[in-house]
């Protein structure tokens, strides 16, 4: 993606975003690579990067991705590529760590088969345990060469241990002897050039057998190696040299083995580095609640509830609401002209559109609603803020013209331009018409773009030109405060005189200013102000109607719920009453049977009758329960008979509803065969034959 001019990183706050992404990692190499992130124009690459980042974003939010520290293999690869070089223990440990980490991540991908995009980042690496096994033979858990790495090393270290033990015993014996003679300093001993030495009072140094290695700064203490340890220390030094040579030989052999896997280790480095950058981007995307919009391989910016990333992070900390931006640029609506008062959010709207497009083309999910649609632009032209050029001794206006000249020359159908305070910096009338001419010329080149302006002629041009639309940053005309919300379709007023009045400027000055102003321009601005005020009022009424509608819908739902509960209760009570009657009848039958049982000689016959009656009742009950368990058959549709309504039965004040509607209104007037109806704030007219009576009083 080509972006002009070069200061876009500052003007669009992209540098600040890169700093925040870099803060997500500790390693200087990744921080440096993050600072070099640039947007690209390849659709497939953008789509791949976005989806990889979003998958990792979700995993990090859920805490499901392996946690690890970054491993930098740059120096290791340089050494492996150099003839005769030998890796040190820490270098070998880095190779092992990289191999273990890659294997863990590959295993994670294999276990999480639902992942679609992240596993593709590991397409060049593969599971390998040979490196790990070989390194484990040589290095211990502290990344030191094991004594078992070779027989010579094992022998040398055994001798080294024995000599060290003997040296320590002899040294300790010397300390005990001299301590009793009270010629040692309080700290008794120290280490000098890797040798344990006695700390002797200087006046007694000639009385001790050994080698004087040094003195303290004030020459009050002599550091002496006891004679009994001198030869042993020399032997230890030789053994240490033998150990070092053997370790070097072992590492050289191991390095030759590792070099066989140079290509794989190089891929480890690329994979781990790419994943580290991706993780920092994903963590930032989580901070801004980033989403992946619908991406198409064309030029479009259909943003729904878009938010400036930095404003989102800042307001999340302060618990303030971010007013979202909804805006659309496509082949039919190529250019948007935003007007409105100063400090109303016009520049923030431009930055939001530009920064989100850059982040998207860097493969970073953006702070928009998922219903948004975004495309790919090959060029981005930005003119924001004060562009005065000291280097070329150009004024702000001249510098702007230089930029616009480049915009016109370089732009095409795959370009996006963002221009703040379009046309300002010169005589208002002359600057305005020149800006209009430049905008016309830009339109012939076919790019899409957004400009902000206070010029009336630019607003008028947007109202009449093809593929251009006005927009305004909404303003509370009553309290004279910006709402920071963008409204498409209508221009906005600068509210110059209203703000001046609110600031306490003398009314006579304001009237004098108005008298000096072009009256047609003044009338145009007043019309915009009045229109904006009416729009605000209409929106408020619509919201009230919507709230009223929701309230009625809720009441309707509550009534339906109550009716269902009542019906269920009645049905339950009825069932209970039927069961109660059956029990009463059974009780009477049982009492009667018992009375006859005592007096009747043929008790067997009586008992059979009783059991038969009881079985009949049980069978009837089971059949009823079985019937309830049968699946309900759908009834055939029965044609409803048309309801006959007498139009003459309706009168003013009746509560009615329209046919095919549940909305309840009131008859306010009847004229012949039509009725005037009131539904809250809404008035309408309908034929009497279309009205239906309601039980609501």
SULKAMO-V312367 format. One record per residue. N is the residue number from 1. PHI is phi in degrees with one decimal (NA if undefined). D_FIRST is the distance of its C-alpha to the first C-alpha in Angstrom with 1 decimal. Layout:
N & PHI & D_FIRST
N & PHI & D_FIRST
This chain:
1 & NA & 0.0
2 & -92.4 & 3.8
3 & -124.8 & 6.4
4 & -129.2 & 10.0
5 & -84.9 & 12.5
6 & -70.7 & 12.4
7 & -84.1 & 14.8
8 & -61.8 & 12.5
9 & -60.9 & 13.3
10 & -83.1 & 16.9
11 & -65.6 & 16.9
12 & -100.6 & 15.1
13 & 65.6 & 17.2
14 & -68.5 & 14.3
15 & -59.9 & 16.5
16 & -64.1 & 19.4
17 & -63.5 & 17.9
18 & -62.1 & 17.0
19 & -63.1 & 20.6
20 & -66.6 & 22.0
21 & -67.1 & 20.3
22 & -64.2 & 21.6
23 & -65.9 & 25.0
24 & -78.0 & 25.3
25 & -125.7 & 26.0
26 & -104.1 & 28.7
27 & -71.7 & 27.8
28 & -60.0 & 26.4
29 & -65.0 & 24.3
30 & -68.8 & 22.4
31 & -57.5 & 22.1
32 & -65.5 & 20.6
33 & -67.1 & 18.1
34 & -63.9 & 17.2
35 & -65.1 & 16.6
36 & -99.3 & 13.9
37 & -60.4 & 11.8
38 & -132.7 & 8.1
39 & -72.1 & 5.8
40 & -125.0 & 4.7
41 & -114.0 & 5.0
42 & -76.1 & 8.6
43 & -59.4 & 11.1
44 & -63.6 & 13.9
45 & -67.8 & 12.4
46 & -63.6 & 11.3
47 & -60.4 & 14.8
48 & -63.1 & 16.5
49 & -63.9 & 15.2
50 & -61.2 & 16.0
51 & -71.2 & 19.4
52 & -60.7 & 20.2
53 & -64.4 & 19.6
54 & -68.1 & 21.7
55 & -61.3 & 24.5
56 & -68.4 & 24.8
57 & -56.7 & 24.6
58 & -66.3 & 27.6
59 & -62.3 & 29.5
60 & -65.6 & 29.2
61 & -65.3 & 30.5
62 & -84.5 & 33.4
63 & 71.9 & 34.0
64 & -101.7 & 34.0
65 & -95.3 & 31.7
66 & -54.9 & 33.4
67 & -91.7 & 33.4
68 & -157.0 & 33.0
69 & -98.4 & 32.3
70 & -66.9 & 29.5
71 & -116.3 & 30.9
72 & -93.9 & 29.4
73 & -102.3 & 30.4
74 & -58.1 & 28.8
75 & -65.9 & 32.2
76 & -60.2 & 34.0
77 & -65.7 & 31.8
78 & -63.6 & 32.4
79 & -66.2 & 36.1
80 & -63.7 & 36.2
81 & -85.4 & 34.6
82 & -99.8 & 37.2
83 & -64.2 & 40.5
84 & 81.0 & 43.5
85 & -75.6 & 41.6
86 & -129.2 & 43.0
87 & -76.9 & 41.3
88 & -82.3 & 43.0
89 & -55.8 & 44.0
90 & -67.0 & 41.0
91 & -64.8 & 38.6
92 & -63.5 & 40.4
93 & -62.4 & 40.3
94 & -64.4 & 36.4
95 & -62.0 & 36.3
96 & -64.2 & 38.7
97 & -59.7 & 36.8
98 & -64.3 & 33.5
99 & -67.9 & 35.4
100 & -61.7 & 37.2
101 & -61.6 & 34.1
102 & -60.9 & 32.2
103 & -62.3 & 35.4
104 & -63.3 & 35.7
105 & -68.9 & 32.2
106 & -61.2 & 32.7
107 & -63.8 & 36.0
108 & -62.2 & 34.4
109 & -62.9 & 32.0
110 & -65.5 & 35.1
111 & -78.3 & 37.1
112 & -103.4 & 34.4
113 & -70.2 & 34.0
114 & -74.4 & 32.4
115 & -70.7 & 29.1
116 & -105.6 & 26.7
117 & -100.8 & 23.4
118 & -58.7 & 24.4
119 & -57.6 & 26.8
120 & -68.3 & 24.1
121 & -68.3 & 22.8
122 & -102.6 & 26.2
123 & -66.3 & 26.3
124 & -93.5 & 26.8
125 & -108.6 & 29.6
126 & -149.4 & 33.1
127 & -63.8 & 36.2
128 & -150.0 & 38.3
129 & -113.0 & 41.5
130 & -61.2 & 42.9
131 & -60.8 & 41.1
132 & -62.5 & 42.2
133 & -61.8 & 45.8
134 & -67.0 & 46.2
135 & -67.0 & 44.8
136 & -64.5 & 47.1
137 & -68.4 & 50.1
138 & -100.4 & 49.4
139 & -102.8 & 48.0
140 & -90.2 & 49.5
141 & -66.8 & 47.9
142 & -95.0 & 47.7
143 & 63.0 & 45.8
144 & -109.6 & 48.9
145 & -65.7 & 50.5
146 & -70.5 & 53.3
147 & -64.6 & 56.8
148 & -79.3 & 57.1
149 & -64.7 & 54.3
150 & -157.8 & 57.2
151 & -65.8 & 61.0
152 & -62.5 & 61.1
153 & -66.4 & 58.7
154 & -63.4 & 60.8
155 & -64.9 & 64.0
156 & -61.0 & 62.6
157 & -68.2 & 61.4
158 & -65.6 & 64.8
159 & -64.7 & 66.7
160 & -61.9 & 64.3
161 & -64.9 & 65.0
162 & -63.9 & 68.7
163 & -64.6 & 68.8
164 & -65.4 & 66.8
165 & -61.1 & 69.1
166 & -64.6 & 72.2
167 & -61.5 & 70.7
168 & -62.3 & 70.0
169 & -64.4 & 73.6
170 & -66.2 & 75.1
171 & -63.8 & 73.0
172 & -64.5 & 73.9
173 & -63.3 & 77.6
174 & -64.1 & 77.4
175 & -61.5 & 75.8
176 & -62.1 & 78.6
177 & -65.7 & 81.3
178 & -74.5 & 80.0
179 & -64.5 & 79.2
180 & -68.6 & 82.9
181 & -86.6 & 83.8
182 & 58.6 & 81.5
183 & -115.3 & 79.9
184 & -94.5 & 76.2
185 & -71.4 & 73.8
186 & -59.0 & 72.9
187 & -84.5 & 69.6
188 & 61.8 & 71.7
189 & -147.7 & 68.9
190 & -154.7 & 65.3
191 & -118.6 & 62.9
192 & -131.9 & 62.6
193 & 50.7 & 60.4
194 & 65.2 & 60.3
195 & -116.7 & 64.1
196 & -74.5 & 66.2
197 & -129.4 & 68.5
198 & -83.1 & 71.4
199 & -96.8 & 71.2
200 & -105.4 & 74.7
201 & -61.1 & 76.4
202 & -55.2 & 76.5
203 & -69.3 & 80.3
204 & -106.9 & 80.8
205 & -63.8 & 78.3
206 & -77.4 & 81.2
207 & -89.3 & 83.0
208 & -111.9 & 80.2
209 & -79.1 & 79.8
210 & 158.6 & 76.2
211 & -111.4 & 73.6
212 & -79.3 & 72.4
213 & -94.4 & 68.7
214 & -170.2 & 67.9
215 & -128.8 & 69.0
216 & -72.8 & 67.5
217 & -60.2 & 66.3
218 & -93.1 & 69.7
219 & 61.0 & 71.6
220 & -90.8 & 73.4
221 & -127.7 & 72.0
222 & -110.5 & 72.1
223 & -103.7 & 69.9
224 & -121.4 & 72.0
225 & -89.0 & 71.3
226 & -60.5 & 74.5
227 & -61.1 & 76.4
228 & -69.0 & 76.5
229 & -109.3 & 72.7
230 & -60.1 & 72.0
231 & -66.1 & 72.6
232 & -62.8 & 70.8
233 & -64.7 & 67.7
234 & -64.5 & 67.7
235 & -65.7 & 67.9
236 & -63.2 & 65.0
237 & -60.2 & 62.9
238 & -66.1 & 63.6
239 & -66.3 & 62.8
240 & -63.8 & 59.5
241 & -63.6 & 58.6
242 & -62.1 & 59.7
243 & -62.4 & 57.4
244 & -62.3 & 54.4
245 & -64.8 & 55.0
246 & -69.3 & 55.4
247 & -62.6 & 52.2
248 & -61.1 & 50.3
249 & -63.3 & 51.8
250 & -65.2 & 50.8
251 & -67.4 & 47.2
252 & -64.4 & 46.9
253 & -66.0 & 48.1
254 & -65.7 & 45.7
255 & -61.2 & 42.8
256 & -61.3 & 43.7
257 & -65.8 & 43.6
258 & -64.3 & 40.2
259 & -60.0 & 38.7
260 & -61.9 & 39.3
261 & -104.7 & 36.6
262 & -55.1 & 34.0
263 & -60.2 & 31.4
264 & -67.5 & 31.9
265 & -65.2 & 31.8
266 & -62.8 & 28.5
267 & -71.1 & 27.1
268 & -55.5 & 28.8
269 & -61.4 & 26.8
270 & -63.5 & 23.4
271 & -65.1 & 24.4
272 & -65.7 & 25.9
273 & -67.2 & 23.1
274 & -60.3 & 20.4
275 & -67.5 & 22.9
276 & -65.8 & 23.4
277 & -65.8 & 19.8
278 & -61.8 & 19.7
279 & -66.5 & 23.0
280 & -66.6 & 21.9
281 & -66.6 & 19.0
282 & -65.8 & 21.6
283 & -65.4 & 24.1
284 & -65.3 & 21.9
285 & -59.8 & 21.1
286 & -66.2 & 24.9
287 & -63.6 & 25.4
288 & -103.8 & 23.5
289 & 54.7 & 24.8
290 & -65.9 & 21.4
291 & -127.1 & 21.4
292 & -101.5 & 19.3
293 & -73.2 & 19.2
294 & -67.4 & 19.7
295 & -104.8 & 16.4
296 & -126.7 & 16.2
297 & -85.5 & 14.1
298 & -159.3 & 14.0
299 & -97.1 & 12.9
300 & -160.1 & 15.2
301 & -141.2 & 15.7
302 & -104.4 & 19.3
303 & -94.8 & 20.0
304 & -114.8 & 23.5
305 & 51.7 & 25.0
306 & -79.3 & 21.8
307 & -131.3 & 22.5
308 & -67.1 & 20.8
309 & -55.1 & 20.6
310 & -69.1 & 22.4
311 & -66.2 & 24.9
312 & -62.8 & 25.6
313 & -63.9 & 26.3
314 & -62.9 & 28.4
315 & -73.3 & 30.4
316 & -64.4 & 31.0
317 & -71.4 & 32.8
318 & -95.0 & 34.8
319 & 60.3 & 35.4
320 & -102.2 & 34.2
321 & -80.3 & 32.7
322 & -99.5 & 29.1
323 & -74.8 & 29.1
324 & -74.0 & 26.4
325 & -116.1 & 24.2
326 & -119.8 & 24.2
327 & -150.4 & 22.1
328 & -137.5 & 20.9
329 & -123.9 & 18.5
330 & -151.6 & 18.8
331 & -65.3 & 20.0
332 & -87.4 & 23.4
333 & -118.7 & 22.5
334 & -82.3 & 19.6
335 & -128.8 & 20.4
336 & -116.0 & 22.2
337 & -105.8 & 24.4
338 & -99.0 & 25.5
339 & -127.2 & 28.7
340 & 141.9 & 31.3
341 & -69.7 & 33.1
342 & -64.8 & 31.8
343 & 59.8 & 30.8
344 & -97.5 & 30.4
345 & 109.5 & 26.9
346 & -64.0 & 24.9
347 & -66.2 & 22.5
348 & -63.8 & 22.3
349 & -61.4 & 21.4
350 & -61.8 & 18.4
351 & -63.2 & 17.3
352 & -61.7 & 17.8
353 & -61.7 & 15.7
354 & -69.0 & 12.7
355 & -66.5 & 13.2
356 & -64.6 & 13.9
357 & -66.1 & 10.7
358 & -64.9 & 8.8
359 & -61.7 & 11.6
360 & -57.6 & 11.5
361 & -81.0 & 8.1
362 & -96.8 & 9.6
363 & 81.7 & 12.5
364 & -113.2 & 14.9
365 & -54.7 & 17.4
366 & -114.5 & 17.5
367 & -83.2 & 20.7
368 & -137.9 & 21.4
369 & -73.4 & 24.1
370 & -63.2 & 23.8
371 & -75.3 & 24.6
372 & -66.2 & 21.2
373 & -126.8 & 18.9
374 & -131.3 & 15.1
375 & -116.4 & 12.7
376 & -122.7 & 9.0
377 & -108.5 & 7.1
378 & -88.7 & 4.9
379 & -136.1 & 5.6
380 & -133.3 & 7.5
381 & -115.3 & 10.8
382 & -127.8 & 13.1
383 & -134.5 & 16.8
384 & -126.7 & 18.8
385 & 74.5 & 22.0
386 & -80.1 & 24.0
387 & -107.0 & 22.1
388 & -62.9 & 25.2
389 & -107.7 & 24.7
390 & -75.3 & 27.6
391 & -57.9 & 26.4
392 & -103.9 & 26.8
393 & 52.5 & 29.5
394 & -106.6 & 27.8
395 & -73.6 & 28.9
396 & -57.4 & 26.6
397 & -66.2 & 27.0
398 & -63.5 & 26.4
399 & -64.3 & 23.3
400 & -60.2 & 22.0
401 & -64.5 & 23.0
402 & -60.8 & 21.2
403 & -65.4 & 17.9
404 & -62.8 & 18.9
405 & -61.1 & 19.7
406 & -66.2 & 16.2
407 & -56.0 & 14.9
408 & -65.1 & 17.5
409 & -70.3 & 16.9
410 & -95.2 & 13.1
411 & -73.4 & 12.7
412 & -151.5 & 13.3
413 & -67.1 & 14.0
414 & -103.7 & 10.4
415 & -110.0 & 9.7
416 & -131.2 & 10.9
417 & -122.6 & 13.1
418 & -132.3 & 15.3
419 & -126.3 & 18.4
420 & -97.7 & 21.2
421 & 52.7 & 24.8
422 & -60.8 & 24.0
423 & 91.5 & 26.7
424 & -76.1 & 28.4
425 & 109.4 & 29.8
426 & -135.0 & 32.2
427 & -53.0 & 35.3
428 & -52.4 & 34.6
429 & -68.3 & 36.0
430 & -70.7 & 34.4
431 & -63.6 & 31.1
432 & -65.9 & 31.1
433 & -71.4 & 31.7
434 & -66.5 & 29.2
435 & -62.0 & 26.5
436 & -62.8 & 27.7
437 & -65.6 & 27.5
438 & -64.7 & 23.9
439 & -64.0 & 23.0
440 & -60.2 & 24.8
441 & -66.8 & 23.0
442 & -60.1 & 19.5
443 & -62.2 & 20.9
444 & -69.3 & 21.8
445 & -82.9 & 18.2
446 & 89.3 & 17.5
447 & -76.3 & 14.6
448 & -105.3 & 15.3
449 & -172.1 & 16.0
450 & -133.6 & 18.5
451 & -128.4 & 20.8
452 & -114.6 & 23.8
453 & -158.9 & 27.0
454 & -111.1 & 30.8
455 & -76.1 & 31.6
456 & -66.5 & 33.9
457 & -67.2 & 33.1
458 & -69.6 & 29.4
459 & -64.0 & 30.7
460 & -64.5 & 33.1
461 & -61.1 & 30.5
462 & -62.9 & 28.4
463 & -72.8 & 31.6
464 & -109.5 & 32.3
465 & -76.5 & 29.1
466 & -71.0 & 27.7
467 & 65.5 & 24.6
468 & -122.3 & 24.8
469 & -135.8 & 26.4
470 & -80.7 & 28.0
471 & -153.5 & 27.7
472 & -143.9 & 29.5
473 & -85.5 & 29.6
474 & -61.8 & 33.0
475 & -137.3 & 35.8
476 & -77.0 & 39.3
477 & -70.9 & 41.5
478 & -83.4 & 44.6
479 & -92.0 & 43.6
480 & 53.2 & 41.0
481 & -132.4 & 38.3
482 & -69.1 & 34.7
483 & -100.5 & 33.8
484 & 59.7 & 30.0
485 & -116.1 & 29.6
486 & -89.7 & 27.6
487 & -123.4 & 29.6
488 & -86.9 & 28.3
489 & 107.3 & 30.5
490 & -134.6 & 32.4
491 & -75.9 & 31.9
492 & -117.7 & 33.0
493 & -90.0 & 35.5
494 & -79.8 & 35.2
495 & 53.3 & 38.6
496 & -60.4 & 39.5
497 & -73.9 & 43.3
498 & -66.2 & 43.4
499 & -66.4 & 41.7
500 & -62.6 & 44.0
501 & -64.0 & 46.9
502 & -66.5 & 45.9
503 & -77.1 & 45.5
504 & 95.2 & 49.2
505 & -67.4 & 48.9
506 & -56.1 & 52.2
507 & -61.7 & 52.4
508 & -65.2 & 54.0
509 & -67.2 & 51.0
510 & -64.2 & 48.7
511 & -63.9 & 51.1
512 & -62.4 & 51.3
513 & -63.6 & 47.5
514 & -63.5 & 47.5
515 & -68.4 & 50.2
516 & -83.9 & 48.2
517 & -87.3 & 45.2
518 & -57.1 & 44.6
519 & -66.5 & 46.5
520 & -68.2 & 44.2
521 & -66.3 & 41.2
522 & -63.1 & 43.3
523 & -63.0 & 44.4
524 & -61.6 & 40.8
525 & -65.9 & 39.7
526 & -65.4 & 42.9
527 & -63.9 & 42.2
528 & -62.4 & 38.7
529 & -60.7 & 40.3
530 & -63.2 & 43.1
531 & -63.2 & 40.8
532 & -60.7 & 38.7
533 & -63.9 & 42.0
534 & -66.4 & 43.2
535 & -62.6 & 40.0
536 & -59.9 & 40.4
537 & -65.1 & 44.1
538 & -63.1 & 43.3
539 & -62.3 & 40.7
540 & -64.2 & 43.3
541 & -65.6 & 45.9
542 & -62.7 & 43.6
543 & -64.8 & 43.0
544 & -63.5 & 46.8
545 & -62.8 & 47.4
546 & -64.0 & 44.9
547 & -62.8 & 46.6
548 & -65.0 & 50.0
549 & -63.5 & 48.9
550 & -62.5 & 47.7
551 & -64.6 & 51.1
552 & -65.9 & 53.0
553 & -59.9 & 51.1
554 & -66.6 & 51.9
555 & -61.4 & 55.5
556 & -61.0 & 55.7
557 & -63.8 & 54.3
558 & -63.0 & 56.8
559 & -64.0 & 59.7
560 & -61.7 & 58.7
561 & -62.0 & 58.6
562 & -62.9 & 62.0
563 & -64.8 & 63.5
564 & -64.9 & 62.3
565 & -64.9 & 63.8
566 & -65.6 & 67.0
567 & -61.3 & 67.3
568 & -62.8 & 66.8
569 & -66.5 & 69.4
570 & -62.8 & 71.9
571 & -63.5 & 71.4
572 & -64.1 & 71.9
573 & -62.5 & 75.0
574 & -64.2 & 76.4
575 & -62.8 & 75.9
576 & -63.0 & 77.6
577 & -64.3 & 80.5
578 & -63.5 & 81.0
579 & -63.1 & 81.0
580 & -64.0 & 83.4
581 & -62.7 & 85.8
582 & -63.8 & 85.7
583 & -65.1 & 86.6
584 & -63.1 & 89.5
585 & -61.3 & 90.9
586 & -65.6 & 90.6
587 & -64.5 & 92.4
588 & -61.9 & 95.2
589 & -61.4 & 95.6
590 & -65.7 & 95.7
591 & -59.6 & 98.3
592 & -62.4 & 100.4
593 & -64.7 & 100.1
594 & -66.3 & 101.2
595 & -63.3 & 104.2
596 & -70.9 & 105.3
597 & -63.2 & 104.7
598 & -69.3 & 107.4
599 & -92.4 & 109.9
600 & -87.1 & 109.2
601 & -76.1 & 110.9
602 & -84.9 & 108.5
603 & -68.6 & 105.7
604 & -62.6 & 103.9
605 & -63.0 & 103.5
606 & -66.3 & 102.3
607 & -66.2 & 99.7
608 & -62.8 & 98.4
609 & -62.6 & 97.9
610 & -64.6 & 96.0
611 & -65.0 & 93.7
612 & -62.3 & 93.1
613 & -63.8 & 92.2
614 & -63.3 & 89.8
615 & -63.0 & 88.2
616 & -62.0 & 87.7
617 & -65.5 & 85.9
618 & -64.4 & 83.6
619 & -62.6 & 82.8
620 & -62.3 & 82.0
621 & -66.4 & 79.6
622 & -63.5 & 77.9
623 & -64.6 & 77.5
624 & -66.0 & 75.9
625 & -67.2 & 73.4
626 & -62.6 & 72.6
627 & -63.8 & 72.0
628 & -67.3 & 69.5
629 & -78.2 & 67.6
630 & -67.4 & 67.3
631 & -62.2 & 63.8
632 & -74.5 & 63.8
633 & -83.6 & 63.9
634 & -68.2 & 61.9
635 & -73.1 & 64.2
636 & -66.6 & 64.1
637 & -61.9 & 62.7
638 & -105.3 & 65.5
639 & -67.6 & 65.2
640 & -74.1 & 65.6
641 & -72.8 & 68.3
642 & -60.4 & 67.1
643 & -77.0 & 68.0
644 & -87.7 & 70.6
645 & -114.7 & 69.8
646 & -92.5 & 72.4
647 & -55.9 & 70.4
648 & -74.3 & 73.5
649 & -78.7 & 73.3
650 & -81.3 & 70.3
651 & -142.2 & 71.0
652 & -58.1 & 69.1
653 & 100.8 & 67.9
654 & -67.6 & 67.5
655 & -88.7 & 64.5
656 & -138.3 & 62.9
657 & -132.4 & 59.8
658 & -80.3 & 58.3
659 & -56.8 & 58.8
660 & 66.3 & 55.9
661 & -143.8 & 54.8
662 & -103.4 & 55.6
663 & -71.5 & 54.8
664 & -98.0 & 58.2
665 & -130.1 & 59.1
666 & -128.4 & 62.2
667 & -78.0 & 64.2
668 & -103.1 & 64.5
669 & -163.4 & 66.2
670 & -123.0 & 67.7
671 & -123.8 & 68.0
672 & 53.1 & 69.9
673 & -101.5 & 67.9
674 & -126.1 & 64.7
675 & -126.2 & 63.9
676 & -89.7 & 61.7
677 & -116.2 & 59.8
678 & -122.4 & 58.2
679 & -114.1 & 55.5
680 & 67.4 & 54.9
681 & -83.5 & 52.9
682 & -97.0 & 52.4
683 & -113.3 & 55.2
684 & -153.5 & 55.7
685 & -128.8 & 58.4
686 & -153.1 & 59.6
687 & -64.2 & 62.6
688 & -61.2 & 65.4
689 & -66.2 & 65.4
690 & -90.5 & 61.9
691 & -90.6 & 62.9
692 & -129.9 & 63.9
693 & -69.4 & 66.1
694 & -135.7 & 65.0
695 & -78.7 & 66.9
696 & -67.8 & 65.1
697 & -98.9 & 67.5
